[in-house]
Amino acid sequence: MATDIIIAADLWEGDDECVITAWLAIDGANVAEGALIAEIMTAKVQYEIVAPATGILSIAKAQDDVAQKGDVIGSIS
């Protein structure tokens, strides 16, 4: 069963969109739970996204894509 990588609703205040500035692991890579896998930016503040589980990364939104709180940007299976 896959575990979604979701932009947390409480990561920043307000309803601003964010941009995925970097994926630090490639699609199909094995990642460990807690590993830094992506960076996003909103209102000139950068946030780190860590893997919520161990497994194979599947990227759903590419670098430079816009996302909102609650969006699924990838999954780990």
N, CA, C and O atoms as a Tinker XYZ file with bonds, in Angstrom:
   308  protein
     1  N      0.845000   -1.184000    0.000000    73     2
     2  CA     0.000000    0.000000    0.000000    64     1     3
     3  C      0.888000    1.244000    0.000000    63     2     4     5
     4  O      1.853000    1.322000    0.760000    81     3
     5  N      0.567000    2.194000   -0.835000    73     3     6
     6  CA     1.360000    3.422000   -0.966000    64     5     7
     7  C      1.011000    4.418000    0.139000    63     6     8     9
     8  O     -0.124000    4.492000    0.609000    81     7
     9  N      2.031000    5.177000    0.532000    73     7    10
    10  CA     1.853000    6.265000    1.494000    64     9    11
    11  C      2.010000    7.576000    0.740000    63    10    12    13
    12  O      3.050000    7.821000    0.128000    81    11
    13  N      0.981000    8.425000    0.779000    73    11    14
    14  CA     1.028000    9.704000    0.078000    64    13    15
    15  C      1.976000   10.677000    0.764000    63    14    16    17
    16  O      2.109000   10.681000    1.988000    81    15
    17  N      2.632000   11.499000   -0.048000    73    15    18
    18  CA     3.440000   12.614000    0.443000    64    17    19
    19  C      2.571000   13.847000    0.258000    63    18    20    21
    20  O      2.313000   14.272000   -0.868000    81    19
    21  N      2.126000   14.416000    1.361000    73    19    22
    22  CA     1.129000   15.488000    1.346000    64    21    23
    23  C      1.737000   16.765000    1.916000    63    22    24    25
    24  O      2.469000   16.724000    2.905000    81    23
    25  N      1.430000   17.902000    1.287000    73    23    26
    26  CA     1.822000   19.191000    1.850000    64    25    27
    27  C      0.954000   19.413000    3.088000    63    26    28    29
    28  O     -0.264000   19.552000    2.981000    81    27
    29  N      1.578000   19.446000    4.250000    73    27    30
    30  CA     0.849000   19.550000    5.520000    64    29    31
    31  C      0.059000   20.853000    5.610000    63    30    32    33
    32  O      0.544000   21.913000    5.213000    81    31
    33  N     -1.149000   20.764000    6.131000    73    31    34
    34  CA    -2.035000   21.924000    6.257000    64    33    35
    35  C     -1.517000   22.945000    7.259000    63    34    36    37
    36  O     -1.886000   24.118000    7.195000    81    35
    37  N     -0.662000   22.511000    8.188000    73    35    38
    38  CA    -0.165000   23.426000    9.220000    64    37    39
    39  C      1.296000   23.840000    9.008000    63    38    40    41
    40  O      1.945000   24.316000    9.939000    81    39
    41  N      1.808000   23.660000    7.798000    73    39    42
    42  CA     3.208000   23.958000    7.534000    64    41    43
    43  C      3.497000   25.453000    7.566000    63    42    44    45
    44  O      4.578000   25.859000    7.992000    81    43
    45  N      2.555000   26.280000    7.123000    73    43    46
    46  CA     2.683000   27.737000    7.194000    64    45    47
    47  C      1.300000   28.331000    7.381000    63    46    48    49
    48  O      0.285000   27.670000    7.160000    81    47
    49  N      1.277000   29.596000    7.794000    73    47    50
    50  CA    -0.001000   30.286000    8.002000    64    49    51
    51  C     -0.534000   30.787000    6.667000    63    50    52    53
    52  O      0.229000   31.028000    5.732000    81    51
    53  N     -1.830000   30.937000    6.592000    73    51    54
    54  CA    -2.455000   31.452000    5.378000    64    53    55
    55  C     -2.695000   30.372000    4.352000    63    54    56    57
    56  O     -2.402000   29.198000    4.574000    81    55
    57  N     -3.239000   30.795000    3.214000    73    55    58
    58  CA    -3.592000   29.871000    2.139000    64    57    59
    59  C     -2.721000   30.048000    0.908000    63    58    60    61
    60  O     -3.127000   29.699000   -0.200000    81    59
    61  N     -1.515000   30.592000    1.099000    73    59    62
    62  CA    -0.614000   30.804000   -0.031000    64    61    63
    63  C     -0.259000   29.484000   -0.702000    63    62    64    65
    64  O     -0.183000   28.440000   -0.054000    81    63
    65  N     -0.045000   29.550000   -2.007000    73    63    66
    66  CA     0.442000   28.393000   -2.746000    64    65    67
    67  C      1.941000   28.258000   -2.504000    63    66    68    69
    68  O      2.583000   29.194000   -2.028000    81    67
    69  N      2.488000   27.114000   -2.826000    73    67    70
    70  CA     3.925000   26.917000   -2.740000    64    69    71
    71  C      4.426000   26.394000   -4.084000    63    70    72    73
    72  O      3.644000   25.981000   -4.940000    81    71
    73  N      5.728000   26.422000   -4.243000    73    71    74
    74  CA     6.372000   25.897000   -5.436000    64    73    75
    75  C      7.347000   24.816000   -4.996000    63    74    76    77
    76  O      8.089000   24.996000   -4.030000    81    75
    77  N      7.346000   23.710000   -5.695000    73    75    78
    78  CA     8.329000   22.665000   -5.413000    64    77    79
    79  C      9.644000   23.135000   -6.023000    63    78    80    81
    80  O      9.793000   23.165000   -7.245000    81    79
    81  N     10.592000   23.498000   -5.174000    73    79    82
    82  CA    11.849000   24.059000   -5.669000    64    81    83
    83  C     12.871000   22.991000   -5.997000    63    82    84    85
    84  O     13.753000   23.215000   -6.827000    81    83
    85  N     12.769000   21.818000   -5.354000    73    83    86
    86  CA    13.723000   20.747000   -5.645000    64    85    87
    87  C     13.211000   19.411000   -5.136000    63    86    88    89
    88  O     12.622000   19.318000   -4.058000    81    87
    89  N     13.446000   18.391000   -5.929000    73    87    90
    90  CA    13.322000   17.010000   -5.465000    64    89    91
    91  C     14.741000   16.539000   -5.204000    63    90    92    93
    92  O     15.598000   16.628000   -6.083000    81    91
    93  N     14.994000   16.039000   -4.010000    73    91    94
    94  CA    16.335000   15.621000   -3.626000    64    93    95
    95  C     16.548000   14.123000   -3.820000    63    94    96    97
    96  O     17.616000   13.592000   -3.517000    81    95
    97  N     15.531000   13.459000   -4.322000    73    95    98
    98  CA    15.607000   12.048000   -4.709000    64    97    99
    99  C     14.880000   11.923000   -6.042000    63    98   100   101
   100  O     13.941000   12.670000   -6.318000    81    99
   101  N     15.315000   10.985000   -6.858000    73    99   102
   102  CA    14.705000   10.834000   -8.178000    64   101   103
   103  C     13.524000    9.869000   -8.115000    63   102   104   105
   104  O     13.413000    9.048000   -7.204000    81   103
   105  N     12.652000    9.991000   -9.102000    73   103   106
   106  CA    11.509000    9.095000   -9.226000    64   105   107
   107  C     12.022000    7.656000   -9.319000    63   106   108   109
   108  O     12.900000    7.356000  -10.128000    81   107
   109  N     11.474000    6.776000   -8.491000    73   107   110
   110  CA    11.890000    5.381000   -8.484000    64   109   111
   111  C     12.995000    5.058000   -7.489000    63   110   112   113
   112  O     13.398000    3.903000   -7.357000    81   111
   113  N     13.486000    6.079000   -6.788000    73   111   114
   114  CA    14.563000    5.863000   -5.808000    64   113   115
   115  C     14.027000    5.207000   -4.540000    63   114   116   117
   116  O     12.874000    5.411000   -4.158000    81   115
   117  N     14.873000    4.424000   -3.902000    73   115   118
   118  CA    14.558000    3.902000   -2.579000    64   117   119
   119  C     14.858000    4.993000   -1.567000    63   118   120   121
   120  O     15.961000    5.540000   -1.555000    81   119
   121  N     13.892000    5.316000   -0.721000    73   119   122
   122  CA    14.083000    6.342000    0.301000    64   121   123
   123  C     13.743000    5.759000    1.667000    63   122   124   125
   124  O     12.940000    4.833000    1.785000    81   123
   125  N     14.371000    6.320000    2.692000    73   123   126
   126  CA    14.129000    5.883000    4.063000    64   125   127
   127  C     13.206000    6.868000    4.763000    63   126   128   129
   128  O     13.269000    8.072000    4.516000    81   127
   129  N     12.361000    6.358000    5.626000    73   127   130
   130  CA    11.474000    7.217000    6.400000    64   129   131
   131  C     12.296000    8.274000    7.135000    63   130   132   133
   132  O     13.304000    7.957000    7.767000    81   131
   133  N     11.859000    9.532000    7.049000    73   131   134
   134  CA    12.542000   10.639000    7.704000    64   133   135
   135  C     13.623000   11.295000    6.872000    63   134   136   137
   136  O     14.156000   12.335000    7.258000    81   135
   137  N     13.957000   10.697000    5.720000    73   135   138
   138  CA    14.973000   11.281000    4.837000    64   137   139
   139  C     14.427000   12.516000    4.140000    63   138   140   141
   140  O     13.254000   12.556000    3.767000    81   139
   141  N     15.263000   13.512000    3.964000    73   139   142
   142  CA    14.887000   14.726000    3.247000    64   141   143
   143  C     14.747000   14.383000    1.768000    63   142   144   145
   144  O     15.699000   13.919000    1.141000    81   143
   145  N     13.546000   14.615000    1.208000    73   143   146
   146  CA    13.317000   14.231000   -0.194000    64   145   147
   147  C     12.935000   15.400000   -1.099000    63   146   148   149
   148  O     13.070000   15.302000   -2.319000    81   147
   149  N     12.457000   16.507000   -0.516000    73   147   150
   150  CA    12.034000   17.628000   -1.363000    64   149   151
   151  C     12.106000   18.932000   -0.584000    63   150   152   153
   152  O     12.134000   18.943000    0.647000    81   151
   153  N     12.135000   20.032000   -1.333000    73   151   154
   154  CA    12.060000   21.365000   -0.746000    64   153   155
   155  C     10.972000   22.140000   -1.470000    63   154   156   157
   156  O     10.830000   22.045000   -2.689000    81   155
   157  N     10.210000   22.904000   -0.708000    73   155   158
   158  CA     9.168000   23.758000   -1.273000    64   157   159
   159  C      9.376000   25.170000   -0.759000    63   158   160   161
   160  O     10.029000   25.375000    0.264000    81   159
   161  N      8.821000   26.146000   -1.468000    73   159   162
   162  CA     8.962000   27.537000   -1.047000    64   161   163
   163  C      7.631000   28.242000   -1.171000    63   162   164   165
   164  O      6.907000   28.073000   -2.152000    81   163
   165  N      7.318000   29.036000   -0.159000    73   163   166
   166  CA     6.154000   29.904000   -0.183000    64   165   167
   167  C      6.516000   31.197000    0.518000    63   166   168   169
   168  O      7.194000   31.178000    1.545000    81   167
   169  N      6.078000   32.302000   -0.015000    73   167   170
   170  CA     6.333000   33.624000    0.570000    64   169   171
   171  C      7.799000   33.787000    0.960000    63   170   172   173
   172  O      8.112000   34.306000    2.031000    81   171
   173  N      8.686000   33.343000    0.084000    73   171   174
   174  CA    10.136000   33.445000    0.270000    64   173   175
   175  C     10.659000   32.684000    1.481000    63   174   176   177
   176  O     11.737000   32.991000    1.991000    81   175
   177  N      9.898000   31.690000    1.943000    73   175   178
   178  CA    10.338000   30.822000    3.032000    64   177   179
   179  C     10.419000   29.404000    2.477000    63   178   180   181
   180  O      9.474000   28.912000    1.859000    81   179
   181  N     11.553000   28.756000    2.705000    73   179   182
   182  CA    11.756000   27.394000    2.209000    64   181   183
   183  C     11.431000   26.387000    3.310000    63   182   184   185
   184  O     11.783000   26.585000    4.473000    81   183
   185  N     10.761000   25.314000    2.929000    73   183   186
   186  CA    10.404000   24.236000    3.846000    64   185   187
   187  C     10.947000   22.922000    3.292000    63   186   188   189
   188  O     11.042000   22.735000    2.079000    81   187
   189  N     11.299000   22.022000    4.195000    73   187   190
   190  CA    11.801000   20.711000    3.806000    64   189   191
   191  C     10.694000   19.672000    3.949000    63   190   192   193
   192  O      9.911000   19.709000    4.897000    81   191
   193  N     10.641000   18.760000    3.009000    73   191   194
   194  CA     9.675000   17.661000    3.035000    64   193   195
   195  C     10.464000   16.372000    3.261000    63   194   196   197
   196  O     11.416000   16.080000    2.536000    81   195
   197  N     10.058000   15.609000    4.271000    73   195   198
   198  CA    10.739000   14.345000    4.569000    64   197   199
   199  C      9.837000   13.175000    4.179000    63   198   200   201
   200  O      8.615000   13.303000    4.109000    81   199
   201  N     10.464000   12.058000    3.932000    73   199   202
   202  CA     9.729000   10.850000    3.549000    64   201   203
   203  C      8.891000   10.353000    4.726000    63   202   204   205
   204  O      9.421000   10.158000    5.820000    81   203
   205  N      7.594000   10.147000    4.516000    73   203   206
   206  CA     6.737000    9.658000    5.595000    64   205   207
   207  C      6.830000    8.139000    5.804000    63   206   208   209
   208  O      6.249000    7.604000    6.748000    81   207
   209  N      7.562000    7.451000    4.921000    73   207   210
   210  CA     7.690000    5.997000    5.012000    64   209   211
   211  C      8.950000    5.577000    4.259000    63   210   212   213
   212  O      9.571000    6.382000    3.564000    81   211
   213  N      9.312000    4.323000    4.406000    73   211   214
   214  CA    10.429000    3.747000    3.664000    64   213   215
   215  C      9.879000    3.007000    2.449000    63   214   216   217
   216  O      8.884000    2.290000    2.552000    81   215
   217  N     10.527000    3.183000    1.301000    73   215   218
   218  CA    10.085000    2.490000    0.096000    64   217   219
   219  C     10.552000    3.189000   -1.158000    63   218   220   221
   220  O     11.558000    3.899000   -1.154000    81   219
   221  N      9.809000    2.982000   -2.235000    73   219   222
   222  CA    10.165000    3.529000   -3.550000    64   221   223
   223  C      9.354000    4.796000   -3.810000    63   222   224   225
   224  O      8.126000    4.797000   -3.720000    81   223
   225  N     10.066000    5.872000   -4.134000    73   223   226
   226  CA     9.458000    7.183000   -4.365000    64   225   227
   227  C      8.821000    7.260000   -5.748000    63   226   228   229
   228  O      9.425000    6.872000   -6.748000    81   227
   229  N      7.597000    7.765000   -5.786000    73   227   230
   230  CA     6.900000    8.053000   -7.034000    64   229   231
   231  C      6.497000    9.528000   -6.997000    63   230   232   233
   232  O      5.675000    9.926000   -6.172000    81   231
   233  N      7.068000   10.330000   -7.877000    73   231   234
   234  CA     6.838000   11.773000   -7.885000    64   233   235
   235  C      5.586000   12.091000   -8.705000    63   234   236   237
   236  O      5.466000   11.662000   -9.853000    81   235
   237  N      4.657000   12.841000   -8.114000    73   235   238
   238  CA     3.418000   13.211000   -8.801000    64   237   239
   239  C      3.459000   14.645000   -9.326000    63   238   240   241
   240  O      2.845000   14.942000  -10.351000    81   239
   241  N      4.162000   15.525000   -8.648000    73   239   242
   242  CA     4.298000   16.914000   -9.089000    64   241   243
   243  C      5.777000   17.203000   -9.281000    63   242   244   245
   244  O      6.591000   16.920000   -8.402000    81   243
   245  N      6.120000   17.760000  -10.417000    73   243   246
   246  CA     7.512000   17.991000  -10.780000    64   245   247
   247  C      8.083000   19.250000  -10.123000    63   246   248   249
   248  O      7.354000   20.090000   -9.594000    81   247
   249  N      9.393000   19.345000  -10.176000    73   247   250
   250  CA    10.061000   20.560000   -9.726000    64   249   251
   251  C      9.479000   21.744000  -10.491000    63   250   252   253
   252  O      9.210000   21.648000  -11.689000    81   251
   253  N      9.288000   22.849000   -9.797000    73   251   254
   254  CA     8.712000   24.104000  -10.312000    64   253   255
   255  C      7.197000   24.060000  -10.445000    63   254   256   257
   256  O      6.599000   25.062000  -10.838000    81   255
   257  N      6.546000   22.931000  -10.130000    73   255   258
   258  CA     5.084000   22.887000  -10.101000    64   257   259
   259  C      4.565000   23.626000   -8.876000    63   258   260   261
   260  O      5.232000   23.686000   -7.844000    81   259
   261  N      3.381000   24.180000   -9.002000    73   259   262
   262  CA     2.711000   24.877000   -7.907000    64   261   263
   263  C      1.840000   23.870000   -7.154000    63   262   264   265
   264  O      1.200000   23.007000   -7.754000    81   263
   265  N      1.833000   24.001000   -5.831000    73   263   266
   266  CA     1.010000   23.112000   -4.997000    64   265   267
   267  C      0.362000   23.924000   -3.887000    63   266   268   269
   268  O      0.765000   25.050000   -3.598000    81   267
   269  N     -0.644000   23.331000   -3.276000    73   267   270
   270  CA    -1.341000   23.970000   -2.162000    64   269   271
   271  C     -1.319000   23.024000   -0.973000    63   270   272   273
   272  O     -1.014000   21.839000   -1.111000    81   271
   273  N     -1.641000   23.557000    0.183000    73   271   274
   274  CA    -1.762000   22.725000    1.377000    64   273   275
   275  C     -2.731000   21.586000    1.089000    63   274   276   277
   276  O     -3.779000   21.799000    0.479000    81   275
   277  N     -2.389000   20.390000    1.522000    73   275   278
   278  CA    -3.239000   19.239000    1.308000    64   277   279
   279  C     -2.997000   18.501000    0.008000    63   278   280   281
   280  O     -3.504000   17.394000   -0.171000    81   279
   281  N     -2.229000   19.092000   -0.913000    73   279   282
   282  CA    -1.941000   18.433000   -2.190000    64   281   283
   283  C     -1.015000   17.234000   -1.994000    63   282   284   285
   284  O     -0.115000   17.259000   -1.153000    81   283
   285  N     -1.248000   16.194000   -2.777000    73   283   286
   286  CA    -0.357000   15.047000   -2.823000    64   285   287
   287  C      0.688000   15.338000   -3.883000    63   286   288   289
   288  O      0.354000   15.540000   -5.050000    81   287
   289  N      1.954000   15.360000   -3.482000    73   287   290
   290  CA     3.017000   15.665000   -4.434000    64   289   291
   291  C      3.786000   14.416000   -4.860000    63   290   292   293
   292  O      4.622000   14.462000   -5.763000    81   291
   293  N      3.491000   13.309000   -4.197000    73   291   294
   294  CA     4.133000   12.044000   -4.531000    64   293   295
   295  C      3.642000   10.959000   -3.602000    63   294   296   297
   296  O      2.741000   11.171000   -2.789000    81   295
   297  N      4.253000    9.783000   -3.735000    73   295   298
   298  CA     3.896000    8.676000   -2.843000    64   297   299
   299  C      5.090000    7.758000   -2.684000    63   298   300   301
   300  O      6.043000    7.802000   -3.462000    81   299
   301  N      5.018000    6.926000   -1.658000    73   299   302
   302  CA     6.073000    5.944000   -1.407000    64   301   303
   303  C      5.380000    4.587000   -1.263000    63   302   304   305
   304  O      4.438000    4.431000   -0.487000    81   303
   305  N      5.867000    3.618000   -2.027000    73   303   306
   306  CA     5.263000    2.285000   -1.948000    64   305   307
   307  C      6.314000    1.235000   -1.664000    63   306   308
   308  O      5.993000    0.051000   -1.563000    81   307
